[in-house]
Amino acid sequence: MNQLPDQQVATLKDAASKLTSSSRRAFQAQVTLDYLDGRARLAETVLGWSRETVSLGLHELRTGITCVARFSARGNRKSEEKQPQLEQDIRALAEPQSQVDPKFQSPFLYTRITAKAMRKALIEQKGWRDEDLPCENTIGVILNRLGYRLRRVQKAKPVKRVGPTNAIFENVHRANQASDEREDSLRISIDTKAKVDLGDFSRNGQVRGQQAPKAWDHDMQAKKN
């Protein structure tokens, strides 16, 4: 039988669409045997099924051997899997927790490593070519996948009170009190050039790393231009 009623064709196609893998092939092969003389090409013409798939289903019915799909091998592999050296170089560049540039002239040296800075460092420091590297977004995904996520710096290192601390605050208190008692006193607020802490300070920042680094529990230390 080479022709099927339209309603029957629609029913068979709908039933096949609800099956997957070997079950679908077995159903399509059995329909082809029962209604289309076992002809895979005719199944493609009448029902719109791939004749290669139908032929495979017919072969599985004849031999009793079912082909198992390897879904894990499908799709594109991760960039670091295709290029193992890429993962090694990213780890080597991301691991150091550096804060040596207080003026932020080199964003990569600061602990907040961006995907853009990482990609640039791979080219300049590890010798990668631009065309061989994934885009910035993918580099960011790889960093997150390797555990280098942005983490807030923890203020966990206690700072001991220095000797002159009490004397300094007492002096400030006396100066403020003396100024308050004078009627001709005028206080002026002056903004100065911003300073950046050098050392283990949090600066309310975030660091891309596998673990959150620890900083002093106070950011009150000497500053340097």
MDAnalysis code that builds the backbone (N, CA, C; Angstrom):
import MDAnalysis as mda
import numpy as np

u = mda.Universe.empty(675, n_residues=225, atom_resindex=np.repeat(np.arange(225), 3), trajectory=True)
u.add_TopologyAttr("name", ["N", "CA", "C"] * 225)
u.add_TopologyAttr("resid", np.arange(1, 226))
u.add_TopologyAttr("resname", ["MET", "ASN", "GLN", "LEU", "PRO", "ASP", "GLN", "GLN", "VAL", "ALA", "THR", "LEU", "LYS", "ASP", "ALA", "ALA", "SER", "LYS", "LEU", "THR", "SER", "SER", "SER", "ARG", "ARG", "ALA", "PHE", "GLN", "ALA", "GLN", "VAL", "THR", "LEU", "ASP", "TYR", "LEU", "ASP", "GLY", "ARG", "ALA", "ARG", "LEU", "ALA", "GLU", "THR", "VAL", "LEU", "GLY", "TRP", "SER", "ARG", "GLU", "THR", "VAL", "SER", "LEU", "GLY", "LEU", "HIS", "GLU", "LEU", "ARG", "THR", "GLY", "ILE", "THR", "CYS", "VAL", "ALA", "ARG", "PHE", "SER", "ALA", "ARG", "GLY", "ASN", "ARG", "LYS", "SER", "GLU", "GLU", "LYS", "GLN", "PRO", "GLN", "LEU", "GLU", "GLN", "ASP", "ILE", "ARG", "ALA", "LEU", "ALA", "GLU", "PRO", "GLN", "SER", "GLN", "VAL", "ASP", "PRO", "LYS", "PHE", "GLN", "SER", "PRO", "PHE", "LEU", "TYR", "THR", "ARG", "ILE", "THR", "ALA", "LYS", "ALA", "MET", "ARG", "LYS", "ALA", "LEU", "ILE", "GLU", "GLN", "LYS", "GLY", "TRP", "ARG", "ASP", "GLU", "ASP", "LEU", "PRO", "CYS", "GLU", "ASN", "THR", "ILE", "GLY", "VAL", "ILE", "LEU", "ASN", "ARG", "LEU", "GLY", "TYR", "ARG", "LEU", "ARG", "ARG", "VAL", "GLN", "LYS", "ALA", "LYS", "PRO", "VAL", "LYS", "ARG", "VAL", "GLY", "PRO", "THR", "ASN", "ALA", "ILE", "PHE", "GLU", "ASN", "VAL", "HIS", "ARG", "ALA", "ASN", "GLN", "ALA", "SER", "ASP", "GLU", "ARG", "GLU", "ASP", "SER", "LEU", "ARG", "ILE", "SER", "ILE", "ASP", "THR", "LYS", "ALA", "LYS", "VAL", "ASP", "LEU", "GLY", "ASP", "PHE", "SER", "ARG", "ASN", "GLY", "GLN", "VAL", "ARG", "GLY", "GLN", "GLN", "ALA", "PRO", "LYS", "ALA", "TRP", "ASP", "HIS", "ASP", "MET", "GLN", "ALA", "LYS", "LYS", "ASN"])
u.atoms.positions = np.array([
    [0.857, -1.194, 0.000],
    [0.000, 0.000, 0.000],
    [0.884, 1.232, 0.000],
    [0.746, 2.041, -1.051],
    [1.632, 3.180, -1.212],
    [1.011, 4.495, -0.751],
    [-0.310, 4.528, -0.571],
    [-0.965, 5.760, -0.177],
    [-1.717, 5.534, 1.127],
    [-1.688, 6.546, 1.980],
    [-2.390, 6.483, 3.265],
    [-3.315, 7.682, 3.371],
    [-4.473, 7.517, 4.007],
    [-5.370, 8.668, 4.212],
    [-4.660, 9.767, 4.987],
    [-5.037, 10.997, 4.709],
    [-4.383, 12.136, 5.358],
    [-4.485, 12.062, 6.871],
    [-5.643, 11.655, 7.385],
    [-5.814, 11.574, 8.832],
    [-4.889, 10.528, 9.437],
    [-4.714, 9.412, 8.745],
    [-3.812, 8.363, 9.246],
    [-2.363, 8.821, 9.199],
    [-1.989, 9.546, 8.143],
    [-0.629, 10.091, 8.048],
    [-0.362, 11.034, 9.209],
    [-1.324, 11.912, 9.496],
    [-1.159, 12.866, 10.590],
    [-1.027, 12.153, 11.923],
    [-1.808, 11.097, 12.118],
    [-1.759, 10.344, 13.382],
    [-0.417, 9.648, 13.552],
    [0.092, 9.026, 12.471],
    [1.363, 8.321, 12.547],
    [2.521, 9.282, 12.800],
    [2.486, 10.431, 12.139],
    [3.543, 11.425, 12.332],
    [3.512, 11.986, 13.749],
    [2.313, 12.203, 14.276],
    [2.199, 12.714, 15.639],
    [2.704, 11.686, 16.649],
    [2.383, 10.430, 16.431],
    [2.842, 9.379, 17.345],
    [4.369, 9.267, 17.319],
    [4.961, 9.373, 16.134],
    [6.420, 9.268, 16.018],
    [7.110, 10.442, 16.702],
    [6.483, 11.625, 16.643],
    [7.104, 12.810, 17.240],
    [7.172, 12.730, 18.761],
    [6.343, 11.883, 19.349],
    [6.334, 11.743, 20.807],
    [7.344, 10.708, 21.296],
    [8.026, 10.050, 20.376],
    [9.043, 9.050, 20.746],
    [10.433, 9.617, 20.479],
    [11.421, 8.973, 21.034],
    [12.802, 9.425, 20.859],
    [13.720, 8.250, 20.567],
    [14.824, 8.565, 19.919],
    [15.938, 7.635, 19.717],
    [15.468, 6.300, 19.130],
    [15.885, 5.195, 19.758],
    [15.623, 3.866, 19.199],
    [14.134, 3.542, 19.180],
    [13.358, 4.076, 20.125],
    [11.912, 3.813, 20.142],
    [11.244, 4.414, 18.913],
    [11.676, 5.613, 18.535],
    [11.112, 6.237, 17.340],
    [11.490, 5.442, 16.092],
    [12.748, 5.026, 16.015],
    [13.177, 4.262, 14.833],
    [12.411, 2.947, 14.722],
    [12.189, 2.290, 15.856],
    [11.454, 1.020, 15.833],
    [10.014, 1.244, 15.368],
    [9.388, 2.318, 15.834],
    [8.015, 2.627, 15.420],
    [7.963, 2.943, 13.930],
    [8.877, 3.789, 13.463],
    [8.884, 4.152, 12.050],
    [9.149, 2.930, 11.170],
    [10.052, 2.065, 11.613],
    [10.355, 0.862, 10.824],
    [9.142, -0.060, 10.751],
    [8.428, -0.225, 11.869],
    [7.272, -1.119, 11.876],
    [6.154, -0.565, 11.014],
    [5.936, 0.765, 11.066],
    [4.923, 1.387, 10.204],
    [5.290, 1.190, 8.740],
    [6.570, 1.327, 8.423],
    [7.028, 1.156, 7.039],
    [6.794, -0.273, 6.569],
    [7.034, -1.253, 7.429],
    [6.787, -2.654, 7.071],
    [5.298, -2.936, 6.890],
    [4.464, -2.358, 7.796],
    [3.041, -2.676, 7.786],
    [2.284, -1.972, 6.665],
    [2.670, -0.729, 6.327],
    [1.860, 0.064, 5.410],
    [2.574, 0.459, 4.108],
    [3.912, 0.363, 4.078],
    [4.639, 0.882, 2.917],
    [5.601, -0.145, 2.336],
    [5.291, -1.402, 2.477],
    [6.058, -2.494, 1.870],
    [7.523, -2.502, 2.306],
    [7.793, -1.912, 3.456],
    [9.169, -1.915, 3.957],
    [10.106, -1.021, 3.165],
    [9.571, -0.038, 2.456],
    [10.388, 0.826, 1.591],
    [10.661, 2.155, 2.307],
    [11.920, 2.347, 2.671],
    [12.320, 3.547, 3.415],
    [12.120, 4.817, 2.587],
    [12.399, 4.745, 1.269],
    [12.233, 5.927, 0.427],
    [10.768, 6.350, 0.361],
    [9.856, 5.369, 0.335],
    [8.431, 5.677, 0.298],
    [7.974, 6.296, 1.626],
    [8.567, 5.843, 2.725],
    [8.242, 6.427, 4.033],
    [8.648, 7.899, 4.073],
    [9.758, 8.219, 3.391],
    [10.188, 9.607, 3.328],
    [9.215, 10.437, 2.504],
    [8.704, 9.865, 1.428],
    [7.795, 10.588, 0.545],
    [6.434, 10.781, 1.189],
    [5.897, 9.723, 1.782],
    [4.531, 9.759, 2.308],
    [4.458, 10.406, 3.679],
    [5.409, 10.065, 4.545],
    [5.330, 10.502, 5.942],
    [6.352, 11.579, 6.312],
    [7.280, 11.874, 5.400],
    [8.278, 12.900, 5.673],
    [9.369, 12.472, 6.628],
    [9.506, 11.163, 6.852],
    [10.557, 10.664, 7.733],
    [11.853, 10.485, 6.959],
    [12.974, 10.688, 7.618],
    [14.274, 10.494, 6.975],
    [14.445, 9.030, 6.588],
    [14.767, 8.797, 5.315],
    [14.915, 7.404, 4.893],
    [16.140, 6.749, 5.519],
    [17.168, 7.541, 5.863],
    [18.319, 6.964, 6.552],
    [17.926, 6.456, 7.930],
    [17.076, 7.245, 8.628],
    [16.618, 6.823, 9.950],
    [15.724, 5.591, 9.851],
    [14.836, 5.581, 8.860],
    [13.951, 4.431, 8.676],
    [14.763, 3.192, 8.315],
    [15.766, 3.358, 7.457],
    [16.614, 2.220, 7.067],
    [17.339, 1.656, 8.278],
    [17.819, 2.551, 9.159],
    [18.488, 2.085, 10.367],
    [17.508, 1.328, 11.260],
    [16.274, 1.844, 11.373],
    [15.269, 1.155, 12.178],
    [14.934, -0.213, 11.621],
    [14.833, -0.311, 10.303],
    [14.569, -1.610, 9.672],
    [15.713, -2.585, 9.932],
    [16.934, -2.081, 9.868],
    [18.098, -2.928, 10.131],
    [18.092, -3.404, 11.586],
    [17.711, -2.539, 12.507],
    [17.658, -2.929, 13.914],
    [16.592, -3.992, 14.151],
    [15.455, -3.882, 13.438],
    [14.405, -4.895, 13.579],
    [14.874, -6.250, 13.047],
    [15.590, -6.234, 11.935],
    [16.046, -7.495, 11.334],
    [17.096, -8.184, 12.186],
    [18.031, -7.410, 12.720],
    [19.167, -7.997, 13.441],
    [18.933, -8.129, 14.947],
    [17.995, -7.355, 15.468],
    [17.796, -7.372, 16.914],
    [18.850, -6.569, 17.671],
    [19.715, -5.887, 16.929],
    [20.768, -5.059, 17.543],
    [20.337, -3.599, 17.485],
    [20.302, -2.942, 18.637],
    [19.871, -1.541, 18.726],
    [21.078, -0.637, 18.875],
    [21.151, 0.367, 18.044],
    [22.237, 1.343, 18.141],
    [21.941, 2.311, 19.291],
    [22.928, 2.539, 20.149],
    [22.767, 3.419, 21.306],
    [23.393, 4.765, 20.981],
    [22.616, 5.821, 21.144],
    [23.115, 7.166, 20.860],
    [24.059, 7.620, 21.962],
    [25.146, 8.262, 21.567],
    [26.106, 8.790, 22.529],
    [25.924, 10.309, 22.611],
    [24.954, 10.703, 23.408],
    [24.612, 12.123, 23.485],
    [25.731, 12.952, 24.100],
    [26.540, 12.341, 24.992],
    [27.609, 13.096, 25.652],
    [28.670, 13.580, 24.676],
    [28.763, 12.918, 23.520],
    [29.783, 13.301, 22.541],
    [29.295, 14.374, 21.580],
    [28.007, 14.731, 21.705],
    [27.461, 15.732, 20.801],
    [27.759, 17.137, 21.304],
    [27.595, 18.089, 20.416],
    [27.766, 19.486, 20.783],
    [29.225, 19.905, 20.821],
    [29.417, 21.173, 21.079],
    [30.760, 21.749, 21.109],
    [31.371, 21.571, 22.495],
    [32.625, 21.205, 22.554],
    [33.299, 21.030, 23.840],
    [33.697, 22.382, 24.408],
    [33.959, 22.399, 25.708],
    [34.394, 23.620, 26.360],
    [35.760, 24.033, 25.823],
    [36.001, 25.346, 25.825],
    [37.251, 25.875, 25.272],
    [38.464, 25.311, 25.987],
    [38.382, 25.199, 27.327],
    [39.533, 24.693, 28.072],
    [39.744, 23.192, 27.869],
    [38.706, 22.484, 27.399],
    [38.873, 21.072, 27.073],
    [39.548, 20.911, 25.712],
    [39.189, 21.783, 24.779],
    [39.816, 21.734, 23.455],
    [41.251, 22.248, 23.504],
    [41.519, 23.174, 24.436],
    [42.855, 23.760, 24.559],
    [43.294, 23.684, 26.028],
    [43.820, 22.527, 26.459],
    [44.215, 22.364, 27.868],
    [45.218, 23.417, 28.336],
    [46.078, 23.886, 27.438],
    [47.061, 24.894, 27.829],
    [46.392, 26.194, 28.227],
    [45.219, 26.474, 27.659],
    [44.494, 27.692, 27.986],
    [44.122, 27.702, 29.461],
    [43.636, 26.588, 29.978],
    [43.273, 26.517, 31.392],
    [44.497, 26.726, 32.278],
    [45.616, 26.099, 31.926],
    [46.837, 26.255, 32.721],
    [47.290, 27.702, 32.759],
    [47.239, 28.374, 31.609],
    [47.697, 29.767, 31.553],
    [46.756, 30.691, 32.316],
    [45.459, 30.438, 32.233],
    [44.505, 31.265, 32.964],
    [44.710, 31.106, 34.469],
    [44.924, 29.879, 34.915],
    [45.161, 29.652, 36.345],
    [46.440, 30.348, 36.799],
    [47.473, 30.272, 35.975],
    [48.741, 30.898, 36.338],
    [48.618, 32.411, 36.452],
    [47.767, 32.998, 35.626],
    [47.593, 34.452, 35.649],
    [46.599, 34.896, 36.714],
    [45.609, 34.072, 37.004],
    [44.549, 34.480, 37.930],
    [44.896, 34.206, 39.382],
    [45.795, 33.267, 39.630],
    [46.057, 32.837, 40.996],
    [46.667, 33.922, 41.882],
    [47.662, 34.678, 41.414],
    [48.259, 35.689, 42.304],
    [47.228, 36.733, 42.725],
    [47.245, 37.047, 44.015],
    [46.337, 38.076, 44.540],
    [47.141, 39.362, 44.701],
    [47.272, 40.143, 43.633],
    [48.157, 41.299, 43.622],
    [47.395, 42.598, 43.814],
    [47.965, 43.499, 44.637],
    [47.408, 44.840, 44.794],
    [48.537, 45.864, 44.753],
    [49.457, 45.689, 43.822],
    [50.676, 46.485, 43.842],
    [50.541, 47.824, 43.124],
    [49.422, 48.067, 42.451],
    [49.283, 49.295, 41.689],
    [48.185, 50.163, 42.289],
    [48.496, 51.058, 43.225],
    [47.456, 51.855, 43.871],
    [46.799, 52.861, 42.955],
    [47.421, 53.206, 41.825],
    [46.848, 54.177, 40.904],
    [45.987, 53.517, 39.835],
    [45.898, 52.191, 39.868],
    [45.054, 51.437, 38.936],
    [45.439, 51.673, 37.477],
    [46.712, 51.940, 37.243],
    [47.159, 52.121, 35.858],
    [47.239, 50.788, 35.135],
    [47.389, 49.713, 35.891],
    [47.399, 48.374, 35.307],
    [46.266, 47.586, 35.935],
    [45.108, 47.502, 35.279],
    [43.947, 46.858, 35.894],
    [44.175, 45.389, 36.194],
    [45.088, 44.736, 35.476],
    [45.301, 43.310, 35.705],
    [46.028, 43.062, 37.018],
    [46.915, 43.989, 37.423],
    [47.653, 43.806, 38.656],
    [46.752, 43.956, 39.874],
    [45.695, 44.728, 39.729],
    [44.755, 44.853, 40.824],
    [43.963, 43.562, 40.938],
    [43.550, 43.220, 42.120],
    [42.956, 41.904, 42.337],
    [41.661, 41.671, 41.588],
    [40.964, 42.714, 41.180],
    [39.705, 42.536, 40.463],
    [40.000, 42.252, 39.002],
    [40.291, 41.014, 38.695],
    [40.684, 40.617, 37.354],
    [39.452, 40.569, 36.457],
    [39.471, 41.311, 35.391],
    [38.363, 41.297, 34.443],
    [38.676, 40.336, 33.306],
    [37.629, 39.929, 32.613],
    [37.815, 39.037, 31.472],
    [38.638, 39.726, 30.383],
    [38.412, 41.032, 30.210],
    [39.166, 41.783, 29.209],
    [40.655, 41.813, 29.553],
    [40.955, 42.063, 30.851],
    [42.352, 42.094, 31.271],
    [42.995, 40.714, 31.163],
    [42.233, 39.675, 31.464],
    [42.760, 38.316, 31.360],
    [43.096, 37.984, 29.912],
    [42.221, 38.345, 28.994],
    [42.468, 38.046, 27.587],
    [43.709, 38.787, 27.083],
    [43.841, 40.043, 27.508],
    [45.005, 40.836, 27.119],
    [46.286, 40.226, 27.679],
    [46.224, 39.760, 28.940],
    [47.396, 39.162, 29.569],
    [47.787, 37.847, 28.889],
    [46.804, 37.087, 28.441],
    [47.104, 35.838, 27.737],
    [47.888, 36.105, 26.454],
    [47.554, 37.204, 25.802],
    [48.257, 37.558, 24.568],
    [49.647, 38.108, 24.869],
    [49.739, 39.034, 25.848],
    [50.996, 39.734, 26.111],
    [51.971, 38.911, 26.946],
    [51.459, 38.108, 27.868],
    [52.340, 37.395, 28.779],
    [52.510, 35.914, 28.451],
    [51.503, 35.328, 27.810],
    [51.564, 33.895, 27.525],
    [51.724, 33.580, 26.037],
    [51.770, 34.607, 25.202],
    [52.062, 34.399, 23.792],
    [50.916, 33.889, 22.940],
    [49.690, 34.009, 23.415],
    [48.552, 33.563, 22.611],
    [48.274, 34.568, 21.495],
    [47.794, 34.065, 20.380],
    [47.362, 34.931, 19.294],
    [45.897, 35.283, 19.480],
    [45.537, 36.479, 19.051],
    [44.174, 36.958, 19.251],
    [43.160, 36.019, 18.607],
    [43.462, 35.527, 17.419],
    [42.505, 34.682, 16.707],
    [42.369, 33.292, 17.329],
    [43.297, 32.901, 18.197],
    [43.241, 31.580, 18.822],
    [42.512, 31.591, 20.160],
    [42.140, 32.770, 20.640],
    [41.489, 32.886, 21.939],
    [39.989, 33.097, 21.783],
    [39.186, 32.593, 22.726],
    [37.746, 32.894, 22.700],
    [37.496, 34.349, 23.045],
    [36.280, 34.796, 22.869],
    [35.932, 36.199, 23.123],
    [35.948, 36.491, 24.628],
    [35.797, 37.782, 24.965],
    [35.845, 38.197, 26.375],
    [34.763, 37.507, 27.205],
    [33.555, 37.414, 26.660],
    [32.470, 36.784, 27.412],
    [32.804, 35.343, 27.761],
    [33.389, 34.628, 26.800],
    [33.760, 33.237, 27.048],
    [34.880, 33.151, 28.078],
    [35.841, 34.079, 28.024],
    [36.905, 34.101, 29.025],
    [36.303, 34.289, 30.416],
    [35.312, 35.184, 30.528],
    [34.646, 35.383, 31.813],
    [33.948, 34.118, 32.293],
    [33.307, 33.403, 31.376],
    [32.635, 32.145, 31.720],
    [33.658, 31.122, 32.198],
    [34.811, 31.059, 31.515],
    [35.857, 30.112, 31.910],
    [36.379, 30.449, 33.300],
    [36.600, 31.740, 33.575],
    [37.070, 32.146, 34.898],
    [36.090, 31.699, 35.977],
    [34.816, 31.902, 35.738],
    [33.812, 31.469, 36.709],
    [33.791, 29.957, 36.844],
    [33.950, 29.268, 35.715],
    [33.910, 27.813, 35.733],
    [35.096, 27.230, 36.496],
    [36.227, 27.926, 36.455],
    [37.421, 27.466, 37.169],
    [37.423, 27.900, 38.631],
    [36.390, 28.609, 39.041],
    [36.283, 28.993, 40.445],
    [36.753, 30.390, 40.757],
    [37.181, 31.161, 39.753],
    [37.666, 32.517, 39.985],
    [36.511, 33.508, 39.852],
    [35.618, 33.449, 40.817],
    [34.482, 34.361, 40.839],
    [34.806, 35.568, 41.697],
    [34.085, 36.658, 41.467],
    [34.293, 37.854, 42.273],
    [33.797, 37.595, 43.684],
    [34.679, 37.798, 44.657],
    [34.331, 37.583, 46.054],
    [34.697, 38.827, 46.848],
    [33.827, 39.201, 47.768],
    [34.101, 40.369, 48.593],
    [35.232, 40.068, 49.562],
    [36.146, 41.030, 49.692],
    [37.270, 40.874, 50.605],
    [36.759, 40.827, 52.037],
    [37.228, 39.862, 52.827],
    [36.789, 39.698, 54.200],
    [37.700, 40.473, 55.151],
    [37.077, 41.306, 55.966],
    [37.836, 41.991, 57.008],
    [37.949, 41.056, 58.199],
    [39.023, 40.287, 58.232],
    [39.156, 39.244, 59.241],
    [40.460, 39.304, 60.020],
    [41.398, 40.144, 59.602],
    [42.679, 40.226, 60.292],
    [42.617, 41.352, 61.323],
    [42.698, 41.024, 62.615],
    [42.617, 42.083, 63.639],
    [43.846, 42.978, 63.610],
    [43.633, 44.277, 63.775],
    [44.727, 45.245, 63.831],
    [44.900, 45.700, 65.277],
    [46.083, 45.551, 65.800],
    [46.352, 45.959, 67.171],
    [46.394, 47.488, 67.259],
    [45.879, 48.002, 68.362],
    [45.906, 49.448, 68.591],
    [47.353, 49.895, 68.806],
    [47.766, 50.911, 68.068],
    [49.134, 51.410, 68.206],
    [49.231, 52.292, 69.441],
    [50.426, 52.488, 69.954],
    [50.646, 53.246, 71.173],
    [50.096, 54.660, 71.155],
    [50.392, 55.453, 70.131],
    [49.953, 56.866, 70.128],
    [48.468, 57.075, 69.864],
    [47.677, 55.992, 69.658],
    [46.273, 56.169, 69.265],
    [45.504, 57.024, 70.262],
    [45.580, 56.684, 71.551],
    [44.821, 57.430, 72.557],
    [45.258, 58.897, 72.602],
    [46.571, 59.128, 72.526],
    [47.079, 60.502, 72.575],
    [46.598, 61.310, 71.385],
    [46.520, 60.668, 70.225],
    [46.060, 61.369, 69.018],
    [44.605, 61.804, 69.189],
    [43.747, 60.899, 69.646],
    [42.336, 61.239, 69.797],
    [42.122, 62.274, 70.908],
    [42.913, 62.200, 71.977],
    [42.801, 63.205, 73.033],
    [43.178, 64.588, 72.506],
    [44.205, 64.643, 71.686],
    [44.627, 65.916, 71.103],
    [43.550, 66.476, 70.173],
    [42.949, 65.619, 69.366],
    [41.873, 66.052, 68.473],
    [40.686, 66.571, 69.288],
    [40.360, 65.864, 70.359],
    [39.235, 66.277, 71.200],
    [39.491, 67.653, 71.813],
    [40.722, 67.899, 72.307],
    [41.054, 69.188, 72.904],
    [40.959, 70.306, 71.867],
    [41.462, 70.048, 70.661],
    [41.415, 71.062, 69.611],
    [39.981, 71.394, 69.220],
    [39.135, 70.364, 69.129],
    [37.733, 70.608, 68.800],
    [37.032, 71.407, 69.892],
    [37.317, 71.044, 71.151],
    [36.680, 71.751, 72.258],
    [37.119, 73.213, 72.308],
    [38.413, 73.452, 72.087],
    [38.915, 74.820, 72.098],
    [38.293, 75.644, 70.977],
    [38.109, 75.025, 69.832],
    [37.496, 75.724, 68.699],
    [36.038, 76.044, 68.978],
    [35.341, 75.118, 69.636],
    [33.928, 75.355, 69.949],
    [33.747, 76.504, 70.925],
    [34.726, 76.696, 71.832],
    [34.602, 77.729, 72.852],
    [34.930, 79.123, 72.323],
    [35.525, 79.244, 71.167],
    [35.893, 80.544, 70.600],
    [34.779, 81.036, 69.676],
    [34.345, 82.263, 69.911],
    [33.281, 82.831, 69.079],
    [33.773, 83.206, 67.682],
    [35.077, 83.542, 67.580],
    [35.609, 83.943, 66.279],
    [36.192, 82.768, 65.501],
    [35.897, 81.532, 65.947],
    [36.435, 80.343, 65.282],
    [35.622, 80.016, 64.023],
    [36.314, 79.723, 62.971],
    [35.675, 79.348, 61.706],
    [36.301, 78.047, 61.210],
    [35.489, 77.069, 60.997],
    [35.982, 75.769, 60.523],
    [35.800, 75.676, 59.013],
    [36.826, 75.244, 58.370],
    [36.803, 75.123, 56.910],
    [37.111, 73.677, 56.535],
    [36.291, 73.097, 55.687],
    [36.516, 71.742, 55.193],
    [37.220, 71.818, 53.839],
    [38.341, 71.132, 53.723],
    [39.136, 71.173, 52.497],
    [39.279, 69.753, 51.963],
    [38.923, 69.577, 50.710],
    [39.119, 68.281, 50.055],
    [40.551, 68.179, 49.565],
    [41.150, 67.038, 49.775],
    [42.516, 66.803, 49.327],
    [42.531, 65.684, 48.305],
    [43.665, 65.485, 47.732],
    [43.819, 64.419, 46.741],
    [43.570, 63.063, 47.396],
    [42.783, 62.223, 46.714],
    [42.445, 60.917, 47.272],
    [43.693, 60.059, 47.396],
    [43.770, 59.338, 48.481],
    [44.868, 58.400, 48.724],
    [44.326, 56.975, 48.659],
    [45.208, 56.058, 48.410],
    [44.832, 54.651, 48.313],
    [45.657, 53.862, 49.312],
    [44.993, 53.012, 50.078],
    [45.708, 52.190, 51.046],
    [46.605, 51.187, 50.340],
    [47.802, 51.001, 50.891],
    [48.714, 49.974, 50.403],
    [48.799, 48.883, 51.450],
    [48.599, 47.664, 51.052],
    [48.675, 46.570, 51.998],
    [47.413, 45.734, 51.991],
    [47.189, 44.991, 53.080],
    [46.061, 44.065, 53.156],
    [44.796, 44.784, 53.602],
    [44.268, 45.652, 52.735],
    [43.064, 46.401, 53.031],
    [41.956, 45.967, 52.088],
    [40.721, 46.027, 52.566],
    [39.602, 45.562, 51.741],
    [39.177, 46.604, 50.715],
    [39.175, 47.889, 51.088],
    [38.739, 48.973, 50.202],
    [37.343, 48.708, 49.646],
    [36.568, 47.903, 50.388],
    [35.211, 47.548, 49.951],
    [35.212, 46.923, 48.559],
    [36.297, 46.246, 48.233],
    [36.433, 45.693, 46.887],
    [36.075, 44.228, 46.804],
    [36.108, 43.733, 45.590],
    [35.872, 42.321, 45.324],
    [37.060, 41.763, 44.570],
    [37.330, 40.488, 44.776],
    [38.491, 39.846, 44.188],
    [38.046, 38.599, 43.453],
    [38.575, 38.388, 42.250],
    [38.249, 37.169, 41.531],
    [39.242, 36.096, 41.953],
    [38.779, 35.110, 42.669],
    [39.665, 34.061, 43.156],
    [38.870, 32.859, 43.605],
    [39.549, 31.758, 43.870],
    [38.875, 30.552, 44.322],
    [38.474, 30.660, 45.782],
    [39.170, 31.493, 46.556],
    [38.828, 31.746, 47.942],
    [38.875, 33.247, 48.199],
    [38.036, 33.697, 49.115],
    [38.027, 35.115, 49.441],
    [39.254, 35.450, 50.283],
    [40.089, 36.403, 49.854],
    [41.269, 36.769, 50.646],
    [40.855, 37.512, 51.907],
    [41.750, 37.541, 52.881],
    [41.465, 38.209, 54.142],
    [42.205, 39.538, 54.170],
    [41.569, 40.539, 54.780],
    [42.153, 41.872, 54.908],
    [42.043, 42.308, 56.360],
    [42.748, 43.411, 56.698],
    [42.651, 43.942, 58.052],
    [41.210, 44.308, 58.366],
    [40.828, 44.156, 59.633],
    [39.438, 44.438, 59.993],
    [39.142, 45.937, 60.015],
    [40.186, 46.781, 59.885],
    [40.001, 48.219, 59.718],
    [40.901, 48.695, 58.584],
    [40.448, 49.707, 57.867],
    [41.242, 50.253, 56.781],
    [41.979, 51.526, 57.197],
    [42.211, 51.676, 58.473],
    [42.862, 52.900, 58.984],
    [44.357, 52.634, 59.121],
    [45.101, 52.949, 58.090],
    [46.541, 52.767, 58.093],
    [47.168, 53.929, 57.335],
    [48.484, 53.930, 57.318],
    [49.193, 54.994, 56.578],
    [48.822, 54.922, 55.106],
    [48.771, 56.093, 54.491],
    [48.443, 56.156, 53.065],
    [49.610, 56.736, 52.302],
    [49.622, 56.437, 51.026],
    [50.715, 56.892, 50.175],
    [50.142, 57.327, 48.843],
    [50.742, 58.392, 48.267],
    [50.250, 58.862, 46.976],
    [50.470, 57.812, 45.912],
])
